[in-house]
Amino acid sequence: MYLIRRAIADCCPQSRVWRVASGTDALAFLRREPPFGNAPTPALILLDLNIPQLDGRAFLPLLRRLGAYQKTPVVIISVSERAVEEPRCRQLGATAYVEKSRDFAAYFGGVQASLRHWRGTEGVPS
């Protein structure tokens, strides 16, 4: 989580980040159910496929059924092999895929590139 927060701070410092611990909490957040009654509407969702209680593969179709989030960009961040998992995730409604890598620069750069692209800040230097 630290690397993602750092990537966001570096390339989109005006962005606010909310973190939820599970897929069921994420749905409650997006639906503004207690305790998330005052939750904002995110402009971009970063989703780890291996979140507890309701994993990313189960979460994506439910997210896309929520009217307000049918077109919200969803960037998957996962340790799963990109060639295998990205097509599945795109079928389920993901917008982009970033593979977690042991190569810090590749991982950090992939997160930042996705953020710049989907937040409309591609011209902003890192």
C-alpha positions in Angstrom: 0.0 0.0 0.0 2.9 2.4 0.7 4.2 2.2 -2.9 0.7 2.9 -4.3 0.2 5.9 -2.0 3.7 7.2 -2.9 3.0 6.8 -6.7 -0.3 8.7 -6.2 1.4 11.5 -4.2 4.2 11.8 -6.8 2.0 12.0 -9.9 -1.4 13.2 -8.7 -0.7 15.1 -5.4 -4.2 16.7 -5.5 -5.9 13.3 -5.3 -7.4 11.9 -2.1 -7.1 8.2 -1.3 -9.5 6.0 0.6 -8.6 2.5 1.5 -11.0 -0.3 2.5 -9.8 -3.6 3.8 -12.1 -6.1 2.0 -14.3 -6.5 -1.0 -17.5 -6.4 1.2 -16.3 -3.1 2.7 -15.5 -1.8 -0.8 -19.1 -2.5 -1.9 -20.4 -0.9 1.3 -18.2 2.2 0.6 -19.4 2.5 -2.9 -23.1 2.1 -1.9 -22.5 4.5 1.0 -23.7 2.0 3.5 -22.7 2.3 7.2 -20.1 3.1 8.3 -19.4 4.8 4.9 -22.4 7.0 4.8 -20.4 10.1 3.8 -18.1 8.3 1.3 -17.2 10.2 -1.8 -17.8 8.9 -5.4 -14.3 7.8 -6.6 -13.1 9.0 -10.0 -10.8 5.9 -10.2 -10.7 2.6 -8.4 -7.4 0.7 -7.7 -8.3 -2.9 -7.0 -6.2 -5.7 -5.7 -7.5 -9.1 -6.9 -6.6 -10.8 -3.7 -8.7 -8.7 -1.2 -10.3 -10.7 1.6 -14.0 -11.6 1.9 -14.9 -10.8 -1.7 -12.0 -11.1 -4.1 -11.5 -8.8 -7.0 -12.8 -11.3 -9.6 -16.1 -11.5 -7.7 -16.1 -7.7 -6.9 -15.8 -6.4 -10.5 -19.1 -7.7 -11.8 -20.9 -6.4 -8.7 -19.3 -3.0 -9.1 -20.3 -2.8 -12.8 -23.9 -3.4 -11.8 -23.9 -0.3 -9.7 -25.2 2.5 -11.9 -22.9 5.2 -10.7 -19.8 3.0 -11.4 -20.5 1.4 -14.7 -17.9 3.6 -16.4 -15.5 4.4 -13.5 -12.0 3.3 -14.4 -10.8 0.3 -12.5 -7.1 -0.5 -12.4 -6.3 -4.0 -11.2 -3.1 -4.4 -9.2 -2.1 -8.0 -8.8 0.7 -10.5 -8.4 -1.0 -12.8 -10.9 0.7 -13.2 -14.3 -0.5 -10.4 -16.6 -0.8 -12.5 -19.7 -3.2 -14.9 -17.9 -5.1 -12.6 -15.6 -5.5 -9.3 -17.6 -7.9 -10.8 -20.3 -10.1 -12.3 -17.5 -10.2 -9.0 -15.6 -11.0 -7.0 -18.7 -13.9 -9.3 -19.4 -15.2 -8.7 -15.9 -15.0 -4.9 -16.3 -11.5 -3.8 -15.5 -10.1 -0.9 -17.4 -6.3 -1.6 -16.9 -4.0 -4.0 -15.3 -0.7 -3.5 -13.4 1.3 -6.5 -12.4 3.0 -6.3 -9.1 6.7 -6.8 -9.8 9.8 -7.3 -7.8 11.3 -4.7 -10.1 10.5 -1.6 -8.1 10.9 0.8 -11.0 8.6 -1.3 -13.3 5.9 -1.6 -10.7 6.1 2.0 -9.5 6.1 3.2 -13.1 3.2 1.0 -14.1 1.1 2.4 -11.3 2.0 5.9 -12.1 1.3 5.4 -15.9 -2.1 4.0 -15.1 -2.9 6.9 -12.7 -1.8 9.5 -15.2 -3.7 8.0 -18.0 -7.0 7.4 -16.1 -6.9 10.7 -14.2 -6.1 12.7 -17.3 -2.6 13.8 -16.1 -0.4 12.2 -18.8 1.5 15.4 -19.3 2.4 15.9 -15.7 6.1 15.1 -14.9 6.8 12.5 -12.2 
